[in-house]
Amino acid sequence: MPLTDQQAVFEAAGRLGSMEVLATQTSAVVSMLRALYAAHPEPAKVRFHFDRLVGQLLASPYLSHDPDHALILQDTAATLVRPPLESDTAR
């Protein structure tokens, strides 16, 4: 991005606040991950490894004693592997 665009991004981030910026950035990352998963030639293999990694996180000291974090992780994981919805414009 040119410097002027970076300045606009900086200003927008200031107006939104750090949590809104993080939520927006996370939405972009989730969208990319879902697209990669949907386009992968072996989605079952990806899902197998993803489920193992999520299981390891759930068993880790960071999450094993915190049901709220575990619930958010499980919901996010389910969102990542959910089939994409068809938009109304695609019909």
N, C-alpha and C positions, 0 to 999 in steps of 0.2 A: 504494500500500500504506500502511496506517496505520503510525504510528511503532512500535507494538508488533510488527508483522510484520517491519518492517525490523530491529528488534533481534534477532528470532529468526533472520533471514537472516544478520546479522552474526555471531551466535554459531555458527551452523552452518558458516559460512565459516571461522571460527577453528578449529573441530574438523576440518574437511576439509583445510585447507591450500590455498595459492594454486593449485597445479597441478590439484588435483581440482576446485576451483571453476571454473577456466578450462575444463577438459574438460567439465564439466556445462553451462556456459554455451554452449560451442561446440556441444554436442549439441542444445541448444534452437535455436540459430541454423541449424544444418544442417537440422533438422526443418522449420523455417519455410521455408527456401529450397526444400527438396524439395517441400513442399506448394504453394508458389507456382508452381514449375515445372510440377508435375503439373496444376494448375488453369488454367494460362495458355492462352488461345485459340490462340496460335501458338508452340507449344513448339519447333518447328524453327528459328524466327527467334531465340528465346532461346538455343538451343544453339549456333547459328552465332556469335553475338556472344560468348557465354561461351567457346567454343573459341578465338576470336581473343584474348580477354583472357588466357586461360591461356597461350596461345602467347607472348604478349608477356612475361608473367612468366617463362616458362621461358628466354626469350632475354635477360632482364635480367641485369646484372652480379651481382645478388643471388643468382640461382639458376643461371646458366649454368656456373659453376665449382664447383657443389656438388651432386653427384649425390644425396645424401641428401635435401636440401630438395626437389629436383626430383621425386624419387620420391614423397615425402609429398604434394606438391602434385598430382601426377597421380592418386594414389590418392584424395585428397579430391575432386578434380574428378569422377572416375568415380563416386564415391559420391553426389555431389549430383545427377547426372543419371540414376542408376539408378532403374528403376520401383519404386514402393513395394511392399513385400511385403504380402500380405493376411494379416491376423491370424487366428488360430484362432477368435476370437470373431465374426468377420465372416461365417463360413460358416453 
